[in-house]
Amino acid sequence: MIKLLRVDHRLVHGQVAISWTRALGVDCILVANDAVVADPMRQSMIRMSKPQGVKIVIKSIEDSIKAINSGVTDKYKLLIVVNCVQDAERLLTGCLSIKEINLGVMPAKEGTKAISKAIHANQEDIGCMKRLLENNIKMIIQQVPTESETIVTNEILDK
């Protein structure tokens, strides 16, 4: 059962490994990222940051879609982590059962604007988020489970 799909440029770190897994009762984290699959060093760092008793699986976006759709992930309380909204959109295009995204951290960089204190988006990101909204995907900004949720709307994206 998918508990959460989270966008966080850091993928697995303290907030994800501790706060979200505890709050959601997660027993498996799926890191869906094409670059990490090809980088043994990053895989090793991610595996070291996982909480005890929680399985971690690292797959490409395409392989993640196949695993979710095949049902092999159904036995887990699953937290899926991607590092950008474009990867979330790819995942959602292939996995129609996911209807909600948690936006955790998208850092400020040149060409981005602040959507919230932790979410900064460029025009490509905003276009992607608007397409997700058009497809009735609920997007929530929430860094940690104890923080109140902000629901992303076109009005927020157009500010």
C-alpha positions in Angstrom: 0.0 0.0 0.0 1.4 3.4 -1.0 1.4 5.7 2.0 3.1 8.7 0.4 4.8 9.9 -2.8 7.3 12.6 -1.7 9.3 15.1 -3.8 12.5 15.9 -2.0 15.8 16.8 -3.7 17.7 15.1 -0.9 15.8 11.8 -1.4 16.4 9.9 1.9 17.7 11.9 4.9 16.6 12.6 8.5 13.2 14.0 7.8 12.3 11.2 5.5 14.1 8.4 7.3 12.8 9.2 10.8 9.8 11.6 10.8 7.9 10.3 7.8 8.5 6.6 8.3 7.4 6.8 11.9 4.4 9.0 11.2 3.2 6.8 8.4 4.2 3.4 9.8 6.3 2.8 6.7 8.2 -0.5 6.4 9.7 0.1 2.9 11.1 3.2 1.1 11.3 3.1 -2.6 13.8 5.6 -4.0 12.7 6.2 -7.7 15.6 7.9 -9.4 17.4 7.1 -12.6 20.7 8.8 -11.5 21.0 7.0 -8.2 20.5 3.6 -9.9 23.7 4.3 -11.8 25.7 5.6 -8.8 26.8 3.0 -6.3 28.2 5.6 -4.0 24.9 7.4 -3.7 23.1 4.1 -3.3 25.4 3.3 -0.4 24.8 6.6 1.3 21.1 6.3 1.0 21.2 2.7 2.4 23.2 4.0 5.4 20.5 6.6 6.2 17.6 4.2 6.4 16.0 3.5 9.7 16.3 0.1 11.3 13.6 -2.3 10.3 12.7 -0.4 7.1 13.6 -1.9 3.8 15.0 0.4 1.1 14.7 -0.3 -2.6 16.4 1.8 -5.3 14.9 1.6 -8.8 14.8 3.7 -11.9 11.5 5.5 -12.6 10.5 3.0 -15.2 11.3 0.0 -13.0 9.5 1.6 -10.1 6.4 2.0 -12.3 6.7 -1.7 -13.3 7.1 -2.8 -9.7 4.1 -0.8 -8.4 1.8 -1.8 -11.2 2.8 -5.5 -10.9 1.6 -5.6 -7.3 5.0 -6.6 -5.8 4.9 -3.5 -3.6 1.4 -4.1 -2.3 2.6 -6.1 0.7 4.6 -3.0 2.0 3.5 0.2 3.7 5.4 2.1 1.0 7.0 5.6 1.0 8.1 6.6 -2.5 10.7 9.3 -2.8 11.6 11.2 -6.0 13.9 14.2 -6.3 11.9 16.4 -8.6 8.3 17.0 -9.8 9.2 15.8 -13.3 10.0 12.4 -11.9 6.8 12.5 -9.9 4.9 13.3 -13.1 6.6 10.4 -14.9 5.7 8.1 -12.0 2.1 9.3 -11.9 1.7 8.9 -15.6 2.6 5.3 -15.3 0.9 4.6 -12.0 -2.7 5.8 -12.2 -3.5 4.6 -8.6 -1.4 7.5 -7.0 -3.5 10.6 -6.6 -1.5 12.7 -4.2 2.1 14.2 -3.9 3.8 15.5 -0.9 6.2 18.4 -1.8 9.0 18.4 0.8 12.0 20.3 -0.4 12.8 21.9 -3.7 15.7 24.3 -3.1 16.2 27.9 -4.3 18.4 28.3 -7.3 18.8 30.6 -10.2 15.6 30.9 -12.2 13.3 29.7 -9.4 10.6 31.5 -7.5 9.4 30.7 -4.0 6.2 28.8 -3.8 6.7 28.4 -0.1 9.6 28.6 2.3 10.9 25.1 1.2 9.5 24.9 -2.3 11.1 26.9 -5.2 10.1 26.2 -8.7 11.3 27.2 -12.2 8.9 27.6 -15.2 9.4 23.9 -16.1 8.5 22.8 -12.5 5.4 25.1 -12.5 4.2 23.8 -15.9 4.6 20.2 -14.5 2.7 21.1 -11.4 -0.1 22.7 -13.4 -0.4 19.5 -15.6 -0.6 17.5 -12.4 -3.4 19.7 -11.1 -5.2 19.4 -14.4 -5.1 15.6 -13.9 -6.7 15.9 -10.5 -3.5 15.2 -8.6 -3.5 16.7 -5.1 -0.2 18.4 -4.2 0.5 19.2 -0.6 3.5 21.2 0.7 4.6 19.8 4.0 8.2 19.3 5.2 7.5 17.3 8.3 4.4 15.4 9.5 3.9 17.8 12.4 3.8 20.9 10.1 0.4 22.0 8.7 -0.4 21.2 5.1 -0.6 23.8 2.3 -2.6 22.6 -0.7 -1.1 23.7 -4.0 -3.5 25.5 -6.3 -3.1 27.3 -9.6 -3.4 30.6 -7.6 -0.4 29.7 -5.5 1.6 28.7 -8.6 0.6 31.9 -10.5 1.8 34.3 -7.7 
